[in-house]
Amino acid sequence: MTDQAEDREEVTNFLQPSTEQNPTQSETDGPEWPELKSNIFSRLIFDWVTPLIRQGYKNPLQIYDIWQLKKNFTAKYVRDVFLSESKTWVDTKRPTLYTLHAIYGAPLYIAGMLTVVSIMCQLVAPLLLSWIIAYFEDESASRWLGLAYAAALGLVGASAMFLNQHQFLILQTINCRVRSTLVSAVYEKALRLSNKAKKKKTNGGT
């Protein structure tokens, strides 16, 4: 009889929710995205990421240590923007690519311009290096000219690095937002289709 009571107690404890303290909603939400309050210098050199890196170096990161997503990064926001913009293209019957271009075309072109300027900086670097070599061969050249060449070479290299990093950030941001947009739109359409309509379409056609 005692064994049956113990078994019954074990089953009851298993079915009941755990009484251990769980993180509160405010803890799981995490802190606000620090880039929103950072200055222009911090954004240029990505200094706003440093506190999270330092904290992860000292202790393992917890879920409540991770920042909240910015509003324009959330799946709901990008889906709403896509559906709102797609209404303007319904009558024209143009493909989805036009809608995506209307939403993300501007940052994509900005990333393209950053790439062009970065490539130009990389092309200028060998030219400056040749001028530095010619400077050392010319004994009558001014010392300030050599310092100017060296400073220009360092500035060009740093500029190319900054431009590449920001171009990469923009492209990765667009990639994540486009993927979230398409997944949300396809999933919502699949939920709206009736069983009869689903039988007429393949998985790819849905």
PADOVO-831267 format. One line per field, with one value per residue: x, y, z of N, C-alpha, C in turn; residue number from 0. Coordinates in pm, 1 decimal, m for minus. Layout:
nx <- X, ...;
ny <- Y, ...;
nz <- Z, ...;
cax <- X, ...;
cay <- Y, ...;
caz <- Z, ...;
cx <- X, ...;
cy <- Y, ...;
cz <- Z, ...;
i <- NUM, ...;
END
This chain:
nx <- 83.1, 195.9, 388.4, 226.7, 120.9, 349.3, 420.7, 199.2, 236.8, 476.6, 394.5, 209.0, 373.7, 525.0, 341.9, 257.6, 330.2, 661.3, 787.9, 1005.7, 1181.6, 1128.8, 1276.6, 1169.5, 943.9, 1053.1, 1322.2, 1380.2, 1333.8, 1553.1, 1810.2, 1779.8, 1844.0, 2167.5, 2270.8, 2085.6, 2107.7, 2365.7, 2646.0, 2761.9, 3031.5, 3067.1, 2906.4, 3042.1, 3281.0, 3183.4, 3170.3, 2963.3, 2911.6, 3098.0, 3048.9, 2885.6, 3053.8, 3263.8, 3127.1, 3050.7, 3301.9, 3383.3, 3181.4, 2954.7, 2705.6, 2364.9, 2015.0, 1875.5, 2069.8, 2103.8, 2038.4, 1729.6, 1555.3, 1567.9, 1284.1, 1238.4, 1358.1, 1214.4, 1008.4, 734.8, 719.1, 863.5, 708.9, 461.5, 534.0, 607.2, 361.7, 206.4, 343.1, 326.1, 64.6, 52.5, 151.7, m19.8, m210.3, m46.6, 63.3, 325.1, 631.6, 736.7, 986.8, 996.7, 859.1, 1027.8, 1249.2, 1153.0, 1137.1, 1388.5, 1572.1, 1708.8, 1897.6, 2048.0, 2165.9, 2320.5, 2502.6, 2626.6, 2752.5, 2932.1, 3094.0, 3209.4, 3359.1, 3531.7, 3676.4, 3803.1, 3969.5, 4139.0, 4265.2, 4403.8, 4597.7, 4833.7, 4936.9, 5003.6, 5199.6, 5396.7, 5468.6, 5581.5, 5806.0, 5943.5, 5989.3, 6181.3, 6393.4, 6454.2, 6665.2, 6643.3, 6385.0, 6118.6, 6079.1, 5826.0, 5669.3, 5705.1, 5594.7, 5332.4, 5260.9, 5279.7, 5083.4, 4858.4, 4851.7, 4798.4, 4549.3, 4393.8, 4395.4, 4265.9, 4019.0, 3920.3, 3888.0, 3690.4, 3476.7, 3432.3, 3346.6, 3107.4, 2962.5, 2935.2, 2779.7, 2540.6, 2455.1, 2421.2, 2219.1, 2010.4, 1982.6, 1889.9, 1647.2, 1504.7, 1481.2, 1328.7, 1100.3, 1005.5, 967.6, 771.6, 562.7, 507.4, 436.8, 209.0, 40.3, 12.0, m133.4, m375.9, m485.2, m735.1, m817.5, m903.7, m795.6, m526.4, m493.0, m489.4, m250.8, 105.5, 370.8, 569.3, 424.1, 242.6;
ny <- m119.5, 113.9, 142.4, 186.4, 435.4, 592.4, 570.5, 695.6, 953.3, 1027.2, 1032.8, 1240.1, 1455.9, 1467.1, 1544.1, 1792.3, 2143.9, 2277.3, 2413.5, 2571.8, 2881.7, 3083.2, 3283.7, 3621.1, 3808.3, 4052.5, 3999.7, 3807.3, 3952.0, 4116.5, 4374.6, 4706.8, 4770.6, 4877.5, 5038.0, 5226.3, 5440.4, 5520.6, 5727.1, 5891.2, 5834.0, 5598.5, 5428.7, 5421.0, 5282.9, 5058.1, 5047.3, 5017.6, 4753.0, 4651.5, 4630.3, 4396.2, 4200.0, 4211.0, 4131.9, 3871.5, 3759.1, 3754.5, 3612.9, 3337.9, 3409.0, 3484.4, 3434.8, 3667.1, 3853.9, 3915.4, 4155.4, 4327.1, 4299.9, 4551.8, 4748.1, 4756.9, 4526.0, 4308.8, 4021.2, 4064.6, 4336.4, 4364.5, 4199.8, 4333.9, 4571.6, 4470.1, 4358.2, 4589.5, 4740.7, 4570.6, 4590.7, 4807.3, 4706.9, 4522.8, 4559.5, 4592.0, 4345.2, 4261.7, 4081.7, 3956.6, 4055.2, 4323.3, 4448.8, 4392.0, 4532.2, 4792.9, 4826.1, 4757.7, 4861.1, 5111.2, 5094.4, 4887.1, 5001.6, 5191.8, 5025.3, 4926.8, 5160.4, 5208.1, 4986.1, 5040.3, 5274.8, 5167.9, 4985.8, 5168.7, 5294.7, 5082.1, 5057.6, 5294.0, 5268.3, 5110.9, 5301.7, 5516.5, 5385.7, 5350.1, 5616.4, 5666.3, 5503.7, 5631.5, 5869.8, 5802.1, 5752.2, 5998.7, 6228.7, 6496.4, 6550.2, 6679.8, 6630.9, 6648.5, 6581.9, 6307.0, 6225.4, 6302.3, 6130.1, 5882.3, 5916.2, 5943.4, 5690.3, 5527.7, 5635.6, 5572.6, 5292.2, 5248.5, 5364.6, 5197.4, 4962.9, 5037.5, 5098.3, 4851.4, 4697.2, 4826.1, 4803.1, 4524.8, 4485.4, 4616.0, 4459.1, 4207.6, 4270.5, 4334.8, 4085.3, 3922.7, 4050.7, 4031.3, 3754.1, 3697.2, 3836.8, 3698.5, 3437.1, 3482.2, 3585.2, 3372.9, 3172.0, 3284.8, 3296.7, 3025.1, 2943.7, 3064.4, 2936.2, 2710.6, 2361.3, 2249.9, 2423.4, 2379.9, 2122.8, 2164.3, 2279.8, 2248.4, 2191.1, 2380.8, 2556.7, 2660.9;
nz <- 0.0, 76.3, m120.8, m345.7, m280.5, m281.7, m550.7, m666.1, m569.6, m694.3, m963.0, m949.3, m877.2, m1104.9, m1302.0, m1213.3, m1252.5, m1238.1, m936.8, m920.3, m927.6, m1199.9, m1462.7, m1472.1, m1688.1, m1755.6, m1722.8, m1918.0, m2143.1, m2186.3, m2212.5, m2360.5, m2708.1, m2754.9, m2956.6, m3026.8, m2853.3, m2880.9, m2980.5, m3284.5, m3327.3, m3180.5, m3328.1, m3569.2, m3515.3, m3399.5, m3122.0, m2945.0, m2917.6, m2749.1, m2457.7, m2435.5, m2541.3, m2357.0, m2126.1, m2199.3, m2213.1, m1947.3, m1806.7, m1875.6, m2116.4, m2051.4, m2131.0, m2069.4, m2093.2, m2354.9, m2605.1, m2673.5, m2983.1, m3234.9, m3333.8, m3612.2, m3688.8, m3615.2, m3688.1, m3721.6, m3780.0, m4027.4, m4184.2, m4185.3, m4313.5, m4562.0, m4653.9, m4661.5, m4854.0, m5071.5, m5152.8, m5322.7, m5552.8, m5645.6, m5851.6, m6073.6, m6108.3, m6079.3, m6004.1, m5675.5, m5632.6, m5706.3, m5500.5, m5282.4, m5369.4, m5357.8, m5084.0, m4970.6, m5143.7, m5123.9, m4894.5, m5003.6, m5229.6, m5101.1, m4969.0, m5196.9, m5295.7, m5086.7, m5120.3, m5370.5, m5314.6, m5125.7, m5282.0, m5450.4, m5264.6, m5206.7, m5449.7, m5463.8, m5271.3, m5360.9, m5539.0, m5370.3, m5226.3, m5420.4, m5454.3, m5206.1, m5218.7, m5427.0, m5296.1, m5101.2, m5268.5, m5366.5, m5252.8, m5204.8, m5136.4, m4937.4, m4584.4, m4477.5, m4690.9, m4717.2, m4472.4, m4518.5, m4728.8, m4592.3, m4393.7, m4555.5, m4673.0, m4449.0, m4378.6, m4602.3, m4593.0, m4344.0, m4399.9, m4602.3, m4456.0, m4263.4, m4435.5, m4558.9, m4337.7, m4259.6, m4493.9, m4503.8, m4273.8, m4344.9, m4564.4, m4443.1, m4264.3, m4441.0, m4560.2, m4344.6, m4286.2, m4528.0, m4549.7, m4319.4, m4392.6, m4623.9, m4526.1, m4329.2, m4488.2, m4665.6, m4484.9, m4365.8, m4587.7, m4641.8, m4420.2, m4465.8, m4682.4, m4787.0, m4730.7, m4968.6, m5158.1, m5109.4, m5208.7, m5478.4, m5528.7, m5532.1, m5290.2, m5341.2, m5500.1, m5324.2;
cax <- 0.0, 288.6, 450.5, 129.9, 110.5, 470.7, 411.7, 99.5, 296.8, 573.6, 320.6, 150.7, 481.3, 570.1, 242.0, 244.0, 436.2, 773.2, 774.7, 1130.1, 1165.0, 1163.7, 1306.5, 1054.2, 932.6, 1146.9, 1456.5, 1398.3, 1329.1, 1686.4, 1823.7, 1748.7, 1950.5, 2249.6, 2302.2, 1986.1, 2150.3, 2508.1, 2679.0, 2806.6, 3164.7, 3049.6, 2850.6, 3143.1, 3381.1, 3110.6, 3204.8, 2844.6, 2908.8, 3203.0, 3002.4, 2838.7, 3172.2, 3334.2, 3047.6, 3062.5, 3437.3, 3395.1, 3084.5, 2866.9, 2589.6, 2232.1, 1915.5, 1837.1, 2180.4, 2096.3, 1957.8, 1604.3, 1565.6, 1507.3, 1149.8, 1239.8, 1420.4, 1123.0, 938.8, 604.0, 736.4, 901.8, 594.2, 362.2, 585.9, 600.3, 222.4, 160.5, 404.7, 282.9, m66.8, 69.8, 194.7, m117.6, m271.7, 52.6, 95.9, 469.7, 677.3, 769.2, 1116.0, 973.7, 823.6, 1149.7, 1334.7, 1097.4, 1160.5, 1529.5, 1658.8, 1794.2, 2017.1, 2129.8, 2247.0, 2420.9, 2607.9, 2700.7, 2841.0, 3041.8, 3184.6, 3284.6, 3457.5, 3632.3, 3763.8, 3886.3, 4074.2, 4236.7, 4342.3, 4491.6, 4705.0, 4958.8, 4989.4, 5071.1, 5320.5, 5497.8, 5516.5, 5668.7, 5934.0, 6009.6, 6031.9, 6306.6, 6498.4, 6484.9, 6724.3, 6607.6, 6243.1, 6090.0, 6037.6, 5681.4, 5605.0, 5704.7, 5495.3, 5199.4, 5235.9, 5256.2, 4953.1, 4756.4, 4844.6, 4726.4, 4410.0, 4326.2, 4374.1, 4162.3, 3890.6, 3875.1, 3843.8, 3562.7, 3373.2, 3401.8, 3270.3, 2971.7, 2895.7, 2900.2, 2669.8, 2418.2, 2412.3, 2371.9, 2090.6, 1911.9, 1963.3, 1804.4, 1512.9, 1437.3, 1447.3, 1215.0, 983.3, 954.7, 919.1, 645.5, 458.8, 471.1, 368.4, 75.5, m40.8, m18.9, m237.9, m502.8, m539.0, m822.3, m769.2, m934.2, m697.7, m395.7, m485.0, m464.2, m117.0, 215.6, 432.8, 635.4, 323.5, 177.7;
cay <- 0.0, 227.8, 155.4, 248.2, 576.9, 658.3, 580.4, 797.3, 1083.5, 1055.9, 1071.2, 1371.9, 1554.3, 1477.3, 1614.9, 1929.4, 2231.8, 2295.7, 2529.3, 2647.3, 3018.9, 3106.0, 3423.6, 3704.5, 3853.2, 4161.7, 3944.8, 3738.2, 4048.5, 4166.5, 4519.8, 4773.4, 4769.7, 4993.7, 5123.3, 5332.9, 5553.3, 5544.7, 5842.1, 5859.4, 5773.6, 5461.0, 5350.9, 5403.9, 5182.5, 4948.6, 5043.6, 4983.3, 4607.0, 4615.3, 4580.4, 4257.6, 4115.0, 4206.1, 4051.1, 3732.2, 3712.4, 3731.3, 3511.7, 3288.9, 3493.9, 3430.0, 3482.8, 3803.2, 3943.6, 3948.4, 4275.4, 4318.7, 4340.3, 4678.5, 4728.0, 4729.1, 4395.7, 4202.6, 3957.4, 4127.8, 4467.4, 4349.2, 4142.0, 4439.7, 4662.6, 4400.3, 4349.0, 4723.9, 4783.0, 4482.6, 4633.2, 4903.3, 4634.6, 4418.0, 4585.4, 4577.4, 4202.1, 4243.6, 3981.3, 4001.0, 4123.0, 4466.9, 4493.8, 4388.6, 4642.3, 4918.1, 4834.8, 4745.2, 4908.6, 5222.7, 5047.5, 4803.8, 5092.4, 5250.2, 4924.5, 4923.4, 5277.5, 5184.8, 4888.8, 5108.8, 5362.8, 5081.6, 4935.7, 5281.3, 5310.7, 4974.2, 5084.4, 5409.4, 5227.8, 5083.1, 5426.6, 5587.1, 5310.3, 5383.6, 5751.6, 5657.5, 5448.8, 5739.4, 5970.2, 5758.5, 5759.7, 6138.7, 6280.7, 6637.1, 6562.3, 6730.9, 6531.3, 6657.5, 6510.5, 6165.8, 6206.3, 6313.6, 6003.9, 5775.7, 5940.1, 5914.4, 5545.7, 5475.7, 5679.5, 5495.7, 5156.3, 5250.7, 5394.4, 5075.7, 4868.3, 5085.0, 5086.0, 4708.9, 4649.4, 4879.1, 4741.2, 4388.2, 4495.1, 4650.8, 4344.1, 4103.3, 4317.2, 4316.3, 3941.5, 3872.7, 4107.8, 3972.4, 3615.9, 3701.9, 3882.8, 3593.7, 3325.8, 3523.7, 3599.7, 3239.8, 3101.1, 3341.3, 3254.4, 2882.6, 2929.1, 3115.2, 2847.3, 2602.3, 2228.2, 2229.5, 2498.6, 2317.1, 2004.1, 2206.3, 2338.0, 2173.1, 2261.3, 2499.2, 2650.6, 2726.1;
caz <- 0.0, 82.7, m252.8, m435.9, m244.9, m329.1, m696.7, m697.0, m537.7, m797.7, m1083.2, m924.7, m883.8, m1243.9, m1380.2, m1168.1, m1299.6, m1146.7, m847.8, m919.7, m971.4, m1339.2, m1489.5, m1499.9, m1825.6, m1776.9, m1732.4, m2044.4, m2251.2, m2209.9, m2217.3, m2486.3, m2809.4, m2718.4, m3071.0, m3035.4, m2771.4, m2900.7, m3064.2, m3420.1, m3320.2, m3134.7, m3438.3, m3673.8, m3477.0, m3334.5, m2980.1, m2866.7, m2898.4, m2654.4, m2326.9, m2444.3, m2560.4, m2228.9, m2032.9, m2241.4, m2181.2, m1803.6, m1762.2, m1983.2, m2139.2, m2027.1, m2226.4, m2034.9, m2126.3, m2496.6, m2628.7, m2748.0, m3122.9, m3273.4, m3385.4, m3755.7, m3711.0, m3576.1, m3800.1, m3739.1, m3845.0, m4167.7, m4254.8, m4205.3, m4416.4, m4690.6, m4696.4, m4695.0, m4980.3, m5180.7, m5200.6, m5431.6, m5673.1, m5677.8, m5982.2, m6180.5, m6117.5, m6088.9, m5906.6, m5539.7, m5633.6, m5713.3, m5365.7, m5201.4, m5414.5, m5307.1, m4939.4, m4933.5, m5250.8, m5080.6, m4822.9, m5091.1, m5310.7, m5011.8, m4953.7, m5322.6, m5302.2, m4992.7, m5181.9, m5476.6, m5251.5, m5063.6, m5389.3, m5493.1, m5163.4, m5224.1, m5571.6, m5439.4, m5180.5, m5432.5, m5595.3, m5261.4, m5192.0, m5521.3, m5425.0, m5089.7, m5266.6, m5501.1, m5199.0, m5041.4, m5369.5, m5389.1, m5130.5, m5186.7, m5105.4, m4804.0, m4487.1, m4461.1, m4801.8, m4681.2, m4366.3, m4579.1, m4800.6, m4493.9, m4332.6, m4656.1, m4688.3, m4333.8, m4385.1, m4706.8, m4542.2, m4240.5, m4464.0, m4670.3, m4353.2, m4210.1, m4538.1, m4575.8, m4223.3, m4264.2, m4609.2, m4463.3, m4178.0, m4418.0, m4644.1, m4353.3, m4212.4, m4548.4, m4577.0, m4236.4, m4295.8, m4644.4, m4516.3, m4226.8, m4468.3, m4711.3, m4444.7, m4266.8, m4590.1, m4714.6, m4376.6, m4351.1, m4701.8, m4626.4, m4318.8, m4517.7, m4785.3, m4742.1, m4767.6, m5110.7, m5236.6, m5093.0, m5293.3, m5615.7, m5537.2, m5475.0, m5179.1, m5395.0, m5550.6, m5211.4;
cx <- 87.0, 353.6, 355.5, 115.7, 231.7, 468.3, 313.0, 156.7, 398.7, 505.9, 261.8, 256.0, 530.2, 473.7, 227.9, 358.1, 542.5, 753.6, 902.4, 1106.2, 1215.0, 1196.6, 1179.1, 1056.5, 1032.0, 1289.4, 1479.8, 1395.1, 1468.1, 1690.9, 1792.9, 1869.5, 2038.2, 2281.6, 2206.5, 2028.6, 2298.2, 2529.5, 2734.9, 2942.7, 3154.7, 2993.4, 2953.8, 3240.5, 3318.5, 3147.0, 3086.1, 2832.2, 3003.3, 3151.2, 2954.6, 2955.7, 3249.1, 3259.9, 3054.6, 3199.9, 3450.7, 3306.4, 3003.6, 2742.1, 2460.7, 2133.8, 1876.7, 1951.4, 2175.1, 2000.9, 1826.0, 1628.1, 1507.7, 1373.7, 1151.5, 1313.2, 1325.1, 1047.9, 804.2, 617.4, 768.2, 788.4, 490.0, 406.5, 575.2, 456.2, 166.6, 215.3, 355.8, 145.1, m56.6, 108.8, 93.5, m173.8, m173.9, 92.1, 245.1, 516.4, 714.6, 899.9, 1099.6, 939.1, 945.9, 1244.4, 1284.5, 1127.4, 1309.1, 1624.1, 1756.0, 1915.7, 2106.7, 2219.4, 2354.4, 2536.3, 2691.9, 2796.4, 2957.9, 3142.9, 3269.8, 3393.2, 3568.0, 3728.7, 3855.4, 3999.5, 4181.2, 4321.0, 4439.9, 4612.3, 4834.2, 5020.9, 5062.6, 5200.8, 5432.0, 5552.9, 5610.3, 5805.8, 6012.3, 6059.5, 6165.2, 6422.9, 6540.8, 6536.9, 6684.9, 6461.1, 6223.6, 6043.3, 5885.6, 5606.7, 5597.7, 5603.1, 5353.2, 5164.2, 5202.2, 5119.3, 4840.4, 4740.1, 4769.7, 4579.2, 4331.2, 4298.6, 4265.8, 4024.5, 3833.9, 3822.4, 3707.5, 3450.7, 3333.7, 3315.3, 3126.2, 2893.4, 2851.4, 2782.2, 2537.7, 2365.7, 2357.5, 2236.9, 1980.5, 1880.4, 1868.7, 1661.6, 1436.1, 1395.5, 1328.9, 1087.7, 922.1, 898.8, 784.8, 532.7, 412.7, 394.3, 226.1, m15.0, m80.3, m129.1, m373.9, m565.1, m626.7, m764.3, m793.4, m833.1, m559.6, m380.8, m452.9, m324.3, m14.6, 274.4, 503.7, 536.3, 248.9, 250.9;
cy <- 125.2, 252.3, 222.3, 397.9, 654.9, 674.7, 689.1, 937.1, 1123.8, 1101.5, 1210.9, 1481.4, 1574.5, 1561.3, 1760.2, 2015.0, 2252.0, 2421.6, 2610.7, 2785.9, 3034.3, 3253.5, 3499.9, 3751.4, 3964.0, 4111.6, 3879.5, 3834.3, 4100.7, 4318.2, 4575.7, 4770.3, 4893.8, 5086.7, 5241.9, 5457.4, 5586.0, 5664.7, 5796.0, 5791.8, 5627.5, 5373.5, 5325.5, 5291.5, 5062.8, 4934.0, 5003.7, 4833.0, 4564.4, 4566.4, 4436.0, 4161.3, 4100.2, 4119.5, 3903.3, 3673.8, 3676.9, 3616.2, 3462.6, 3375.5, 3417.0, 3492.8, 3627.1, 3902.8, 3990.5, 4064.4, 4241.0, 4362.1, 4479.3, 4651.2, 4691.1, 4600.2, 4280.5, 4148.5, 4023.4, 4259.7, 4451.0, 4286.6, 4248.9, 4537.8, 4598.9, 4393.3, 4485.5, 4769.9, 4698.1, 4520.7, 4731.2, 4835.3, 4528.5, 4436.8, 4564.8, 4432.3, 4178.2, 4145.2, 4044.5, 4078.7, 4274.5, 4522.9, 4496.5, 4501.4, 4775.6, 4936.6, 4843.4, 4795.5, 5015.9, 5174.9, 4958.3, 4889.6, 5160.9, 5153.0, 4913.7, 5040.6, 5263.0, 5086.2, 4953.9, 5197.2, 5280.5, 5026.2, 5046.3, 5306.4, 5203.3, 4993.9, 5200.3, 5368.8, 5192.0, 5209.0, 5507.7, 5517.2, 5338.6, 5523.9, 5752.2, 5603.4, 5555.1, 5847.9, 5931.8, 5763.6, 5902.8, 6200.4, 6425.4, 6656.8, 6605.6, 6617.9, 6531.2, 6586.1, 6361.0, 6135.1, 6213.9, 6186.2, 5891.3, 5791.7, 5907.5, 5763.9, 5482.0, 5512.6, 5600.6, 5353.3, 5150.1, 5276.6, 5270.9, 4973.8, 4908.9, 5065.4, 4940.8, 4655.7, 4699.0, 4824.0, 4600.3, 4389.6, 4524.6, 4530.6, 4231.9, 4141.7, 4298.1, 4168.6, 3885.8, 3923.8, 4051.3, 3829.3, 3610.7, 3743.6, 3770.4, 3475.5, 3360.6, 3531.0, 3463.2, 3162.3, 3153.4, 3300.3, 3108.0, 2860.8, 2973.0, 3022.9, 2739.3, 2468.1, 2198.7, 2301.2, 2436.1, 2194.2, 2041.5, 2260.4, 2243.2, 2252.2, 2387.8, 2602.0, 2722.3, 2852.3;
cz <- 0.0, m52.4, m351.3, m407.8, m294.2, m479.7, m737.1, m673.2, m643.8, m926.8, m1067.5, m934.2, m1026.1, m1327.7, m1338.9, m1222.5, m1193.8, m1064.1, m840.5, m977.1, m1113.9, m1359.8, m1521.0, m1643.7, m1855.6, m1790.8, m1867.4, m2162.6, m2285.0, m2216.8, m2355.4, m2579.2, m2789.7, m2835.0, m3080.5, m2959.3, m2788.7, m2992.9, m3198.2, m3419.0, m3277.6, m3245.3, m3547.3, m3641.0, m3404.0, m3187.0, m2893.8, m2844.1, m2785.9, m2519.5, m2329.4, m2462.1, m2429.1, m2128.3, m2069.4, m2213.8, m2033.3, m1757.2, m1881.6, m1994.5, m2112.2, m2125.2, m2197.7, m2054.7, m2271.5, m2517.5, m2697.2, m2892.6, m3142.5, m3342.1, m3533.2, m3790.0, m3680.2, m3697.2, m3827.1, m3814.7, m3993.4, m4248.4, m4284.3, m4313.6, m4554.2, m4741.5, m4735.3, m4829.3, m5096.8, m5234.4, m5316.9, m5562.4, m5715.0, m5817.9, m6096.9, m6204.6, m6140.7, m5982.0, m5773.2, m5535.3, m5639.1, m5575.1, m5275.2, m5240.0, m5361.2, m5158.3, m4907.5, m5042.1, m5205.6, m5000.3, m4907.6, m5179.9, m5225.8, m4989.8, m5080.9, m5335.9, m5205.8, m5049.7, m5289.7, m5417.4, m5186.1, m5167.4, m5440.4, m5393.8, m5176.8, m5348.7, m5551.8, m5355.1, m5254.5, m5495.1, m5490.3, m5222.1, m5292.0, m5499.3, m5304.9, m5130.5, m5342.5, m5406.4, m5136.3, m5141.4, m5398.7, m5259.7, m5102.3, m5148.3, m4960.0, m4711.4, m4469.3, m4572.7, m4772.8, m4571.5, m4421.2, m4655.5, m4703.4, m4427.8, m4429.6, m4674.8, m4571.0, m4335.5, m4488.6, m4659.8, m4436.6, m4301.2, m4533.9, m4569.4, m4297.0, m4311.5, m4559.7, m4461.3, m4226.3, m4383.2, m4575.4, m4367.0, m4249.0, m4495.6, m4556.2, m4292.8, m4316.2, m4566.7, m4470.6, m4250.3, m4414.7, m4614.9, m4420.2, m4298.8, m4549.6, m4632.1, m4381.6, m4368.8, m4641.6, m4608.9, m4358.6, m4466.1, m4689.2, m4523.7, m4370.8, m4621.5, m4723.1, m4786.1, m4914.9, m5198.4, m5226.3, m5181.6, m5438.4, m5637.4, m5478.2, m5358.3, m5225.8, m5446.8, m5442.0, m5170.1;
i <- 0, 1, 2, 3, 4, 5, 6, 7, 8, 9, 10, 11, 12, 13, 14, 15, 16, 17, 18, 19, 20, 21, 22, 23, 24, 25, 26, 27, 28, 29, 30, 31, 32, 33, 34, 35, 36, 37, 38, 39, 40, 41, 42, 43, 44, 45, 46, 47, 48, 49, 50, 51, 52, 53, 54, 55, 56, 57, 58, 59, 60, 61, 62, 63, 64, 65, 66, 67, 68, 69, 70, 71, 72, 73, 74, 75, 76, 77, 78, 79, 80, 81, 82, 83, 84, 85, 86, 87, 88, 89, 90, 91, 92, 93, 94, 95, 96, 97, 98, 99, 100, 101, 102, 103, 104, 105, 106, 107, 108, 109, 110, 111, 112, 113, 114, 115, 116, 117, 118, 119, 120, 121, 122, 123, 124, 125, 126, 127, 128, 129, 130, 131, 132, 133, 134, 135, 136, 137, 138, 139, 140, 141, 142, 143, 144, 145, 146, 147, 148, 149, 150, 151, 152, 153, 154, 155, 156, 157, 158, 159, 160, 161, 162, 163, 164, 165, 166, 167, 168, 169, 170, 171, 172, 173, 174, 175, 176, 177, 178, 179, 180, 181, 182, 183, 184, 185, 186, 187, 188, 189, 190, 191, 192, 193, 194, 195, 196, 197, 198, 199, 200, 201, 202, 203, 204, 205;
END
